[in-house]
Amino acid sequence: MASEDISTGILSEIQSDTVRKTALLGIVLCMLAATTLFTCTHSLKQQPGYLLLINGAQIWPFILNMWTKTFKNALTAKMTWVTTLYLLVELGLLGLLSWFAIILPLHFLETAGPWCLLVIVIGIFLAQVTVLLIEDRGVGEFFMGVSLSCLYETRQGAPLNVKVNKLTSIRTQLPYSYYSLPFCHPKTVVDSRENLGEVLRGDRIENSPFVFKMREPQMCSVLCRVTLDAKVAKQFKEKIEDEYRVNMILDNLPLVVPIPRLQEEGPPVYQLGYHLGLKGQYSSSKDVKYFINNHLSFTVKFHKDQVTETARIVGFEVTPYSVKHEYEGKWSDDARLTTCDPHTKRTVTSSDSPQEVEDKQEVIFTYDVAFQESEVKWASRWDTYLLMTDDQIHWFSIVNSLMIVLFLSGMVAMIMLRTLYRDISKYNELETQEEAQEETGWKLVHSDVFRPPINSDLLCVYVGTGVQFLGMILITTIFAVLGFLSPSNRGGLMTAMLLLWVFMGIFAGYAAARLYKMFKGTEWKRIALRTAFFFPAAVFGVFFVLNALIWGQKSSGAVPFGTMFALVFLWFGISVPLVFVGSYVGFKKPAIEDPVKTNKIPRQIPEQAWYMNPMFSILIGGILPFGAVFIELFFILTSIWMNQYYYIFGFLFIVFIILVVTCAEITVVLCYFQLCSEDYLWWWRSYLTSGSSALYLFLYATFYFFTKLDITKPVSGALYFGYMLIASYAFFVLTGTIGFYACFWFTRLIYSSVKID
């Protein structure tokens, strides 16, 4: 027991505010120095476990916030030599941070190349994640999915903190706070601190009146008694009609309902949350009635350490019942129920006499708690939640997509090795022998192929935005594959994507400015401004309208004003400046030179065959990229709209690579056919060819809505199509940029190999 008390004291000390903040400042300083060193030397060593890089420019809000809190504490607390020493140490670290964060980055900013920018962006992202997680939740909760407290608060009799989360429904897609219904309340409702991703998901995590003690079973514990009125009964009926489920959390594990498999052996299927109630006919009545699940039979699974006699929670299950409780005499806090009684060991095992939801009905909420020892170790406790039984479908999809890639690769190889290599060699040989004959095919348009397209500024904006998306998706997927974005870190995936999108703005500005300068543009600030606002403004406009609809339904899914302000700050305060920095760096670079000269007078394009019609070829070009992802798209949509977990990022990463290769190859093939038809207007068509796959994505989302979902409310339908419109638009920008750069590389390669002048 002595060693256990010492361990508890040490862990408590680690969680103390002063020690935590001092350690955090030291970590920030060390990682900032590492990032600056790596960036200045233009190299980055890939060492497992050393992924926490940082850029100090984005740490200033956190540092200033910490300093403000420390200053306030200094004014209110008694100044001792310990607090004085801490203030001096923090001031010294703040000075060193300012030197690393401002002086050194400005020193090499003008000479920074793409790899430098990549290191800076990764450092910025990891800095934000590190600071948010260490300050708010601790390193343990991020990397292991649990706070430090649960490592020692698992002795027998230790209190367990049961939390309630949102009410969810796949029929409405509108989450609500648990206490939006008149459930039993604790003495004081305390909101948990949600991260940005949790708030955007509609999570509202709060404490609950349930009292659990480790390895101490309970039977028929009474929470409270509620008398329904007409208004409350109507609220319960509406939520039961819409099939709402109640979500709860214990030790960072979500509450699940185990459903046994009927036709095959294996572990049960787990459903997140339990149904609020059910409806149907009861007894001899032909009227449809509504019943509430007012008795919950919890099962807490734990894994026991044979050495220390402590235990860790590895499962949290529930079986809900609807029971019309009865008691003798008048109701009091000490009244004994006759429908279940811990003294007589009588418990609820069925819903034979359910609790009806009607005006003036009396509802008594009760619960049981059973503890069950499990062989599942704590490190593997999430495996049961993330069990994948349909991996063969994913492998079939990948093999099918690889066959498409192999076919396209063969076509590209044939074009490059047989046609182009032979034509270029023959053409160069004839030219050196002064026997050149009339040029045919793609060689005839060499003087027009690099003529700037119409609306070239808009093309630069779209390409820059696509680079921003490509970087965000690539890095997010890599981190997810490595396990950094586990479902145990709720909201982590969405938070990571938002932060990466913001910080990838530096690449958006860089790519847009480089292409803009190639088109002989001179106003780099204008193109930077358009890149920073064009796509985000469109998305934010749709998002604002959808949020207003959610707000009108009084749903917890509505983004609060504070979070909306944070999103605007991320956009205007971080993303926009980074876009301008990237544009400045990109415009300072020498302009990309065309491999051949462009005539002043454009060449007339001959009449094209029907199959080379721009609209037809663009629509054909989007089929194969969509075909590479549509199987995985089904599981992603199911995860989002059917309230299920998606944690097969290994498959997703492979599919993403296949998508990139497919977009590049199909665009190169169609671009070559277009040039052979003497049509040199390839700039926008290359973007639209692979980008048209977004049209098929939206059509498939529409098909999924009418065949898989049971959404009946107009607001819910508007939310679905609004969010899928945003996703399709983003997919268009992503795939279009991939196709554009593939065609850009292809045309420069073939025309730089021909002796024209």
Long-range contacts (C-beta under 8 A, 24 or more apart in sequence): 4-152, 4-155, 4-308, 4-310, 7-152, 8-152, 11-148, 11-149, 11-151, 11-152, 14-148, 15-138, 15-148, 15-149, 18-83, 18-86, 20-134, 20-135, 21-66, 21-70, 21-90, 21-135, 22-86, 22-89, 22-90, 24-131, 24-134, 24-135, 25-63, 25-66, 25-89, 25-90, 25-93, 25-94, 25-97, 26-93, 27-52, 27-130, 27-134, 28-54, 28-56, 28-59, 28-63, 28-93, 28-97, 28-127, 28-130, 28-131, 29-93, 29-96, 29-97, 29-100, 31-123, 31-126, 31-127, 31-130, 32-56, 32-59, 32-97, 32-100, 32-101, 32-127, 33-100, 35-119, 35-120, 35-123, 36-100, 36-104, 36-105, 38-119, 39-105, 39-108, 39-112, 39-116, 39-119, 39-120, 39-123, 40-104, 40-108, 42-113, 42-115, 42-116, 44-115, 44-119, 51-126, 51-484, 52-126, 52-130, 53-119, 53-122, 53-123, 53-126, 53-127, 54-123, 54-124, 54-126, 54-127, 54-130, 55-101, 55-105, 55-120, 55-123, 55-124, 55-127, 56-97, 56-98, 56-100, 56-101, 56-102, 56-105, 56-127, 57-101, 57-102, 57-105, 57-124, 58-124, 58-127, 58-128, 58-503, 58-574, 59-97, 59-101, 59-127, 59-131, 60-101, 62-131, 62-135, 63-94, 63-97, 66-90, 67-94, 109-581, 109-585, 110-585, 110-588, 112-585, 114-507, 114-510, 117-506, 117-507, 117-510, 117-582, 117-585, 118-507, 120-506, 121-471, 121-500, 121-503, 121-504, 121-506, 121-507, 122-475, 124-503, 125-475, 125-496, 125-499, 125-500, 125-503, 128-499, 128-503, 129-495, 129-496, 129-499, 132-195, 132-495, 136-193, 136-195, 137-195, 141-252, 141-489, 142-484, 142-489, 142-492, 143-484, 144-488, 145-252, 145-382, 145-486, 145-488, 145-489, 146-251, 146-252, 146-488, 147-252, 150-251, 150-252, 150-312, 150-313, 151-312, 152-310, 153-214, 154-214, 154-302, 154-310, 154-311, 154-312, 154-313, 155-214, 155-309, 155-310, 155-311, 156-214, 156-215, 156-216, 156-311, 157-213, 157-214, 157-215, 157-216, 158-213, 158-214, 159-211, 159-212, 159-213, 159-214, 160-212, 160-213, 160-214, 160-250, 160-251, 160-300, 160-313, 161-207, 161-250, 161-251, 162-208, 162-210, 162-212, 162-248, 162-249, 162-250, 163-192, 163-205, 163-206, 163-207, 163-208, 163-248, 163-249, 163-250, 164-205, 164-206, 164-207, 164-208, 164-246, 164-247, 164-248, 164-249, 165-203, 165-204, 165-205, 165-247, 165-248, 165-249, 165-254, 166-202, 166-203, 166-204, 166-247, 166-556, 167-239, 167-244, 167-245, 167-246, 167-247, 167-276, 168-244, 168-245, 168-247, 168-272, 168-273, 168-643, 169-239, 169-242, 169-243, 169-244, 169-245, 170-243, 170-641, 170-642, 170-643, 170-709, 170-710, 171-242, 171-243, 171-710, 171-711, 171-712, 171-713, 171-716, 172-242, 172-244, 172-711, 172-713, 172-716, 173-557, 173-641, 173-711, 173-716, 173-719, 173-720, 174-550, 174-553, 174-555, 174-557, 174-713, 174-715, 174-716, 174-719, 175-201, 175-202, 175-203, 175-204, 175-555, 175-556, 175-557, 176-239, 176-244, 176-554, 176-555, 176-556, 177-204, 177-206, 177-556, 178-204, 178-206, 178-208, 178-246, 178-247, 179-206, 180-554, 180-556, 181-232, 181-235, 181-236, 181-239, 181-276, 182-226, 182-232, 182-235, 183-365, 184-209, 184-223, 184-224, 184-226, 184-365, 185-209, 185-224, 194-491, 195-490, 195-491, 195-492, 195-495, 196-491, 196-494, 196-495, 196-498, 196-563, 196-566, 197-490, 197-491, 197-492, 197-493, 197-494, 197-495, 197-496, 197-498, 198-490, 198-491, 199-491, 199-559, 199-560, 199-563, 200-491, 200-494, 200-498, 200-559, 200-563, 201-490, 201-491, 201-494, 201-557, 202-555, 202-556, 202-557, 203-490, 203-491, 203-556, 204-556, 205-249, 208-248, 210-367, 212-250, 212-298, 212-300, 212-369, 214-302, 214-311, 214-371, 215-302, 215-311, 215-371, 216-369, 216-371, 217-368, 217-369, 217-370, 217-371, 218-342, 218-367, 218-368, 218-369, 219-340, 219-342, 219-345, 219-347, 219-368, 220-337, 220-340, 220-341, 220-342, 220-346, 220-347, 220-348, 220-366, 220-368, 221-342, 221-366, 221-367, 221-368, 221-369, 222-337, 222-364, 222-365, 222-366, 223-365, 223-366, 223-367, 224-364, 224-365, 225-331, 225-362, 225-363, 225-364, 225-365, 226-362, 226-363, 226-364, 226-365, 227-360, 227-361, 227-362, 227-363, 228-357, 228-358, 228-359, 228-360, 228-361, 228-362, 228-363, 229-359, 229-360, 230-359, 233-357, 233-358, 233-359, 233-361, 236-276, 236-277, 236-290, 236-292, 236-357, 237-290, 237-357, 239-276, 239-277, 240-275, 240-276, 240-277, 240-278, 240-279, 240-290, 240-291, 240-292, 240-357, 241-279, 241-290, 243-275, 244-275, 244-276, 245-271, 245-272, 245-273, 245-274, 245-275, 245-276, 245-643, 246-273, 246-274, 246-275, 246-276, 247-272, 247-273, 248-273, 248-316, 248-318, 249-316, 250-300, 250-313, 250-316, 251-313, 251-316, 252-488, 253-313, 253-314, 253-315, 253-316, 253-381, 253-385, 254-316, 254-385, 255-316, 255-317, 255-318, 256-316, 256-317, 256-318, 256-385, 257-317, 257-318, 257-319, 257-320, 258-317, 266-389, 267-384, 267-387, 270-317, 270-384, 270-385, 272-643, 272-644, 272-645, 273-643, 274-318, 274-320, 275-320, 277-322, 277-357, 278-322, 278-354, 282-354, 282-356, 289-356, 289-357, 290-356, 290-357, 291-322, 291-351, 291-354, 291-355, 291-356, 291-357, 292-322, 292-355, 292-357, 292-363, 293-320, 293-321, 293-322, 294-321, 294-322, 294-323, 294-325, 294-355, 294-363, 294-364, 294-365, 294-366, 295-320, 295-321, 295-322, 295-323, 295-325, 295-340, 295-348, 295-365, 295-366, 295-367, 295-368, 296-320, 296-321, 296-366, 296-367, 296-368, 297-321, 297-347, 297-348, 297-367, 297-368, 297-370, 298-367, 298-368, 298-369, 298-370, 299-370, 299-371, 299-372, 300-369, 300-370, 300-371, 300-372, 301-371, 301-372, 301-373, 301-374, 301-376, 302-371, 302-372, 302-373, 302-374, 303-373, 303-374, 303-375, 303-376, 303-377, 303-378, 303-381, 304-373, 311-373, 312-378, 313-378, 313-381, 314-374, 314-376, 314-377, 314-378, 314-380, 314-381, 315-372, 315-374, 315-376, 315-381, 315-384, 321-348, 321-349, 321-350, 321-351, 322-351, 322-354, 322-355, 323-348, 323-351, 323-353, 323-354, 323-355, 323-366, 324-353, 324-354, 324-355, 324-356, 325-355, 325-364, 325-366, 327-364, 337-364, 337-366, 340-366, 382-486, 382-487, 382-488, 385-487, 385-645, 386-487, 386-645, 386-647, 388-647, 388-648, 391-648, 391-651, 393-631, 394-631, 394-632, 394-635, 394-648, 394-651, 396-631, 397-631, 397-632, 397-655, 398-651, 398-654, 398-655, 398-658, 400-627, 400-631, 401-627, 401-628, 401-629, 401-655, 401-658, 401-662, 402-658, 404-624, 404-627, 404-628, 404-658, 404-662, 405-628, 405-658, 405-661, 405-662, 405-665, 408-624, 408-661, 408-662, 408-665, 408-666, 408-669, 409-661, 409-665, 411-665, 411-669, 412-665, 412-668, 412-669, 415-668, 415-669, 415-672, 420-750, 420-753, 424-750, 424-753, 424-754, 427-754, 427-755, 428-754, 428-755, 431-755, 432-755, 441-675, 441-676, 441-678, 442-672, 442-675, 442-676, 442-678, 442-750, 443-754, 444-603, 444-678, 445-603, 445-675, 445-678, 445-679, 445-680, 446-596, 446-751, 446-754, 446-756, 447-596, 447-597, 447-598, 447-599, 447-603, 447-756, 448-598, 448-599, 448-602, 448-603, 448-680, 449-596, 449-675, 449-680, 449-682, 449-747, 449-751, 450-594, 450-595, 450-596, 450-598, 450-747, 450-751, 451-598, 451-602, 451-680, 452-519, 452-520, 452-683, 453-681, 453-683, 453-684, 454-684, 455-684, 456-516, 456-519, 456-521, 456-683, 457-516, 457-521, 457-526, 457-527, 457-530, 458-530, 459-515, 459-683, 459-684, 459-687, 459-740, 460-512, 460-513, 460-515, 460-516, 460-519, 460-521, 460-527, 460-531, 461-512, 461-527, 461-530, 461-531, 461-534, 461-535, 462-535, 462-687, 462-733, 462-736, 462-737, 463-511, 463-512, 463-515, 463-687, 463-737, 463-740, 463-741, 464-507, 464-508, 464-509, 464-510, 464-511, 464-512, 464-513, 464-515, 464-531, 464-579, 465-508, 465-512, 465-531, 465-534, 465-535, 465-733, 465-737, 466-733, 466-734, 466-736, 466-737, 466-738, 466-740, 467-504, 467-507, 467-508, 467-510, 467-511, 467-737, 468-501, 468-504, 468-505, 468-507, 468-508, 469-501, 469-504, 469-730, 469-733, 469-734, 469-737, 470-734, 470-737, 470-738, 471-500, 471-504, 471-507, 472-497, 472-500, 472-501, 472-504, 473-656, 473-734, 474-656, 475-500, 476-500, 477-649, 477-652, 477-653, 477-656, 478-653, 480-649, 480-652, 480-653, 481-649, 481-650, 481-653, 485-649, 486-647, 487-645, 487-647, 498-567, 498-570, 499-570, 501-575, 502-570, 502-571, 502-574, 502-575, 502-578, 503-574, 503-575, 503-578, 505-532, 505-574, 505-575, 505-576, 505-578, 505-579, 505-582, 506-578, 506-579, 506-581, 506-582, 507-582, 508-532, 508-579, 508-582, 509-578, 509-579, 509-580, 509-581, 509-582, 509-583, 509-584, 509-585, 509-586, 510-582, 510-583, 510-585, 510-586, 511-582, 511-586, 512-583, 512-586, 513-582, 513-583, 513-584, 513-585, 513-586, 513-587, 514-586, 514-587, 514-589, 514-592, 515-592, 516-587, 517-586, 517-587, 517-589, 517-591, 517-592, 518-591, 518-592, 518-594, 520-591, 524-583, 524-584, 524-586, 524-587, 525-580, 525-583, 527-583, 528-579, 528-580, 528-582, 528-583, 528-584, 531-579, 531-583, 532-575, 532-576, 532-579, 532-580, 533-576, 535-729, 535-733, 536-571, 536-575, 538-729, 539-726, 539-729, 539-730, 540-567, 540-571, 542-722, 542-725, 542-726, 543-726, 545-722, 546-718, 546-719, 546-722, 546-723, 549-715, 549-718, 549-719, 550-715, 550-719, 552-715, 553-715, 595-748, 595-751, 595-752, 596-751, 596-752, 596-754, 596-756, 596-757, 597-756, 597-757, 603-678, 603-680, 605-678, 605-679, 605-680, 605-681, 606-677, 606-678, 608-677, 608-679, 609-677, 612-673, 612-674, 612-677, 612-679, 614-685, 617-670, 617-673, 617-674, 617-685, 617-689, 618-685, 618-688, 618-689, 618-692, 619-692, 619-695, 620-670, 621-666, 621-667, 621-670, 621-688, 621-689, 621-690, 621-692, 621-739, 622-689, 622-690, 622-691, 622-692, 622-693, 622-694, 622-695, 622-696, 622-735, 623-693, 623-696, 624-662, 624-666, 625-659, 625-662, 625-663, 625-666, 625-690, 625-693, 625-735, 626-693, 626-696, 626-697, 626-700, 628-655, 628-658, 628-659, 628-662, 629-655, 629-658, 629-659, 630-696, 630-700, 633-697, 633-700, 634-704, 637-701, 637-704, 637-708, 638-708, 641-709, 641-720, 642-708, 642-709, 659-735, 659-738, 660-738, 663-690, 663-693, 663-735, 663-738, 663-739, 663-742, 664-690, 664-738, 664-739, 664-741, 664-742, 665-742, 666-690, 666-739, 667-738, 667-739, 667-740, 667-742, 667-743, 668-742, 668-743, 668-746, 671-743, 671-746, 671-747, 672-746, 675-747, 682-743, 682-747, 683-740, 686-739, 686-740, 686-742, 686-743, 686-744, 687-736, 687-737, 687-739, 687-740, 688-736, 689-739, 690-735, 690-736, 690-738, 690-739, 690-740, 690-742, 691-732, 691-733, 691-735, 691-736, 691-739, 692-732, 693-731, 693-732, 693-735, 694-728, 694-729, 694-731, 694-732, 694-735, 695-728, 695-732, 697-727, 697-728, 697-731, 698-724, 698-725, 698-728, 701-727, 701-728
